[in-house]
């Protein structure tokens, strides 16, 4: 997957997160989890953009790890929302969980590859 397709995929994921958040209940729990979800779920796109401008290979890896951390946080938040039924569309939550899981896999592999390349470059 080229980086532009991944960037567009991350942006689409962030838009899906925003759509979910807009429909969450205005209860104390709903507001809290909506705020958390919108922060972590949209930061993946923004931090990926930062990673593309990494000053070094190590900086790139560090920023990619931040994206992975935010994806994992988003995944847990979505699971809490699903299990506590704080959603208007279970379909959107399940769609977001599936995409989130796939993105986590992509970033785990990308970080492994970048680390491998860094290690071999220094030999």
C-alpha positions as CSV (number, residue, x, y, z in Angstrom):
1,X,0.0,0.0,0.0
2,X,1.5,3.3,-0.9
3,X,1.6,6.1,1.6
4,X,-1.1,8.2,-0.1
5,X,-3.6,5.4,0.0
6,X,-2.8,4.9,3.6
7,X,-3.2,8.6,4.3
8,X,-6.6,8.6,2.6
9,X,-7.6,5.5,4.6
10,X,-6.6,7.2,7.8
11,X,-8.6,10.3,6.9
12,X,-11.6,8.2,6.1
13,X,-11.2,6.4,9.4
14,X,-11.1,9.8,11.3
15,X,-14.2,10.9,9.4
16,X,-16.0,7.7,10.5
17,X,-14.9,8.4,14.1
18,X,-16.3,12.0,13.9
19,X,-19.6,10.6,12.5
20,X,-19.9,8.2,15.5
21,X,-19.1,10.9,18.0
22,X,-21.7,13.3,16.5
23,X,-24.4,10.7,17.3
24,X,-23.4,9.8,20.8
25,X,-25.6,10.6,23.8
26,X,-25.1,13.8,25.7
27,X,-24.8,11.9,29.0
28,X,-21.7,12.2,31.3
29,X,-20.3,8.9,30.0
30,X,-21.3,9.7,26.4
31,X,-19.6,13.1,26.5
32,X,-16.5,11.7,28.2
33,X,-16.0,8.8,25.8
34,X,-16.9,11.0,22.7
35,X,-14.2,13.4,23.7
36,X,-11.7,10.7,24.2
37,X,-12.6,9.0,20.9
38,X,-12.5,12.1,18.8
39,X,-9.1,13.0,20.1
40,X,-7.5,9.6,19.6
41,X,-9.4,8.7,16.5
42,X,-8.6,11.8,14.6
43,X,-5.0,12.1,15.8
44,X,-4.0,9.0,13.8
45,X,-4.4,10.9,10.6
46,X,-2.6,14.0,11.9
47,X,0.3,12.0,13.5
48,X,0.7,10.0,10.3
49,X,1.2,13.3,8.4
50,X,3.8,14.2,11.0
51,X,5.6,10.9,10.5
52,X,5.8,11.5,6.8
53,X,7.9,14.6,7.6
54,X,10.1,12.8,10.1
55,X,13.6,14.3,10.4
56,X,15.3,10.9,10.5
57,X,14.4,7.3,10.3
58,X,14.4,7.1,14.1
59,X,12.0,10.1,14.2
60,X,9.8,8.4,11.6
61,X,9.6,5.2,13.7
62,X,8.8,7.2,16.9
63,X,6.0,9.0,15.2
64,X,4.6,5.8,13.7
65,X,4.6,4.3,17.2
66,X,2.5,7.3,18.3
67,X,0.0,6.5,15.6
68,X,-0.1,2.9,16.7
69,X,-0.6,4.0,20.3
70,X,-3.5,6.2,19.3
71,X,-5.1,3.4,17.2
72,X,-4.9,1.0,20.2
73,X,-6.5,3.7,22.4
74,X,-9.2,4.3,19.9
75,X,-9.9,0.5,19.7
76,X,-10.4,0.2,23.4
77,X,-12.6,3.3,23.4
78,X,-14.8,1.8,20.7
79,X,-15.1,-1.5,22.6
80,X,-16.2,0.4,25.7
81,X,-18.8,2.3,23.6
82,X,-20.0,-0.9,22.0
83,X,-20.3,-2.9,25.3
84,X,-22.0,0.0,27.1
85,X,-24.3,0.6,24.2
86,X,-23.5,4.3,23.9
87,X,-24.1,4.4,20.2
88,X,-26.9,5.0,17.7
89,X,-25.5,2.7,15.0
90,X,-23.9,-0.6,16.0
91,X,-23.0,-1.0,12.3
92,X,-20.8,2.1,12.4
93,X,-19.1,0.9,15.6
94,X,-18.4,-2.5,14.1
95,X,-17.1,-0.9,10.9
96,X,-14.8,1.3,12.9
97,X,-13.6,-1.6,15.0
98,X,-12.8,-3.7,11.9
99,X,-10.9,-0.8,10.2
100,X,-9.1,0.0,13.4
101,X,-7.9,-3.5,13.8
102,X,-6.7,-3.6,10.2
103,X,-4.9,-0.3,10.6
104,X,-3.2,-1.6,13.8
105,X,-1.9,-4.6,11.8
106,X,-0.6,-2.3,9.1
107,X,1.2,-0.1,11.5
108,X,2.7,-3.0,13.5
109,X,4.2,-4.3,10.3
110,X,5.3,-0.9,9.1
111,X,7.2,-0.2,12.3
112,X,8.8,-3.7,12.2
113,X,9.9,-3.0,8.6
114,X,11.2,0.4,9.5
115,X,13.2,-0.9,12.5
116,X,14.6,-3.7,10.3
117,X,15.7,-1.2,7.7
118,X,17.2,1.1,10.3
119,X,19.2,-1.8,11.9
120,X,20.5,-3.0,8.5
121,X,21.3,0.5,7.3
122,X,23.6,1.0,10.4
123,X,25.6,-2.2,9.6
